[in-house]
Amino acid sequence: MGKLEGKIAVITGGSGGLGLAAAERFVTEGAYVFITGRRQAELDAAAKLIGRNVTAVQGDVGKLEDLDRLYAVVREQKGHVDIVFANAGAGAVVPLEQITEEHFDHMFNTDVKGTLFTVQKALPLMAGGGSIVINGSMVSVKGIAGLSTLAASKAALRSFARTWPVELKGRNIRVNVISPGTVITPGYKTQFGFTDEQIGHMRSHTAEIAPLGRAGTPEEIASAVVFLASEDSSYITGIELFVDGGTAQI
């Protein structure tokens, strides 16, 4: 039996990158997954890649009506949720003097508002023993030029994971944050707009500064998410687990 045998999971931002890697691993571990994404074609491709035990529901986590539709599908098909991986997030490199209201709203609508209501709207479907995993980032504790809004939004998510376990005390629902370091995914091109050359420089820089001497992989993040979602972490709640090759720890 897998670590998530028989579990029902919701993974936002599951059409690519870390979300897709987590969805594939969840299914391998025995779970049934509902994945979301804003772009239907990519979502369909992800569902085809996963191949089984998956339902894809198109939507934007920053729009409450899309979240309502997601959980209506979950309720109709499975009736409950055991695991939520609130993974969907925005990303961009924008220096302080160039931040616009539109950029700020996009970041916080997706990362903060989207995560809050992804979790809130799942709670009526969650029984005791459930696990909520929030996708944070090591940038929340590192000062990196151009990432002030991203870092602030991820710091807000860390704060949620301190407050929500207290509010959910008595329901036996755990809340934790996974904070990846540098993990090269398609989002570096589609969200950050990096060129292949820039991504190559990022790999080299990460190899220099990370104690493990390399960037991480989506599969390594997925393994850590499975740990926080499974009974292997049954006495863990309210933590931030850095999966960053040691970069933010030194």
N, C-alpha and C positions, 0 to 999 in steps of 0.2 A: 504493500500500500504506500501511496505517496504521502508526503507531509500535509497535503491539503485535500485528501480524499473526501469527496462528497461535499466540499464547500462551494458556496456560491459567492463569486467575487465581482466587484465593479472596479474597472480600471479606466480612469479618464485619461485622455490623451494616449489612447492605446493603438493608434494607427501607425506609429513609428517610434524609433529611438528607444528610450528606456521603458516606456509604456508597453511597446510591442514585445520587447525582450521579457518583461515581467509576465505578460499575458501568455507567451509561449511556455515559460517555465511553470506558471500556475497550472496550466492544462496538463503538462507533463507530470506534475505532482498530484493530479487527480481532481482539480477544481473545474467548475463550469464558470466561464468568464463572460461578462458583458463589457464590451469596449466601446469607447466613444472617440469621436474625432470630428473636426469641423469640415474636412474635405471628404466627400463621399467616395471618390475613386480610390483614395489612399486607404480609407477604412475598409472598403470591399477587398482590396488587395491584402490587407492585414488579416482579415477574417479567412481568406483563402489560404494564406500562408500557415496560419494556426491550424486550420483544417478540420477541427472537431471541437465540440463542447464550447462553442463561442456564438454569441449574438452581437452584432454590430449595430449601434444606434447612433446615427449622425446627430451632432449637436455641439453647441458652444457652451462651456461651463459658466461663462459670464452672463448667460441668458437664463433666467430662472424658469422660463417656460420650457426650455430645452431639457433642463434637469428634471422637471416634472414629467416630461414625456419619457425620459430615460427610466425613471423609477416606476412609471406606469407599466412599461414593458417588463421590467424585472418582476413586479408584483403579479402581472398576468401569467408570466411564463414559469416563475419559480416560487413566488410567494414570500421570499425572504432574502436577506443578504447576510453573509457571514463576514466578508472582508471588503473593505473599501481601500483602494490605493488611489489617493487623490494626487494624481501625477501631472495633470495638464498644467502647463505654465507658459508664460511668455518670456521672451529674451531679446535683448538688444544692447548694443554698446553705444551709449549716448553720453557725452561729456556734460557736466553740470550746466554749463552755459548754453547748451543746445537743447536741454530738456523742454519739451512742450507739454501743454495740458493734455493734448491727445495722447502723447507717449505715456505720460503718467497714468492717465485713466486706463489705457490699454493694459499696462502692467498690473495695476492693482485690481482691475476688474477680473482679469484672468487668474492671477496668482492668489490674491487674498479673498476677494468676493467669491470667486469661483470655487475655491477650496472650502470656504466656510459653508456655502449652501450645498455643495456636493455632500458634505458630511451631515449637515442638519437634515437634509431631505432623505438621507439614508436611514436615520435613526428609527423612524417608525417601523422599518422593516428588519431591524437588527435585534436579535435576542441576546441573552447573556452568552459570554464567550466570544463575542465578536472582536475583530481587530481592525483598527483604522491606521493606515500608514500614509503619512504626508511626505511628498517629495520636496525636500528643502534643497540646500546647496551650501557648500563650504564658503561661498562668497559672503554669506551672512555674517561671518566672523573675520573676514579678510578685507583689507582696504585695497580695492582694485579700481584703478581709474576707469571711468566710463560705465561702471556698473552700480552706481548709487541707488537707482530705483529698483533694480533687480535684487541687490543685497538687502534693501529695506523691506521689500515684499517677502523675501525668504525669512528675514528676521521675524516678521509678523507671524509667519507660519510656525516658527519655533515657539513663539509665545502662545499660540493656540494650543500646542501640545503640552503646555504647562497647565493651562486653565481647564481644558476639556476633561482630562482624567478626573479632576476634582468634581466637575459638574456631573460626570457619569459614574461617580462612585456609587456602588450598590447595584449597578447594572452589569458589572463584569465585562465592560467594553474597554479594551486597551487602546491607547492613542500614542503613537510614536512617530518620530521624524527620521527619514533616511536622508543624509546629506552627502551627495556624491561630490567628488573632486572633478578633475578634468576627464571627461569621457567623450570621445569624439563620436558624434551621431549626425545624421542628416540635418538636424536643427542648426548646426553651426553654419550651414549654407542657407537654409530656408528662413531661419529667424534672425541670425546674427549677420548674415550676408558675407561671411568670410570666403575668401578665395582659397584654392588648393594650397597656394604658397603660404598664406596666413595660417592655415590649419597645420601645415608642416612645421612652421615656426612654433606654433603652440605645442605640438608634440615634443619638439626639441627642448623648449623651455620647461615643460613639465618634467621631462627626463632629468633636467638639471636640478630642479628644486624639490621634487618628490623623493622622500627617503627610499621608496621602492623603485625609483629610477625609470618610471614610465607612466603613461596615461592608463586609466582603467578601461574596462570593456563593459558594454551593456549587460552582458551575462553575469559579470561580477556584481553589478548593482542588483540585478534580478535575484541573485542568490541571497543577498542581504535582505531584500524585501520579503522573500519567502520566509526567512528566519523570523522577521518581525510579525508576519502574518500567521505563523504556525504556532503550534503548542510548544515548540522549542523555546519560545520566549514568553511562556505563560505567566511568569512573574516579573515581566518587564513592561512598564508603562511610563509615559512622560519623558522618555529619553530622546536624545538626538544621536543617532549612530552615524559617524563620519566614515564614509567609504571613499577615501581620497588618497590612498597611498601614503598617508602621513603628512600631507602637505599643510593642512591647517593645524597640525598638532605640534609643530616645532617652532 
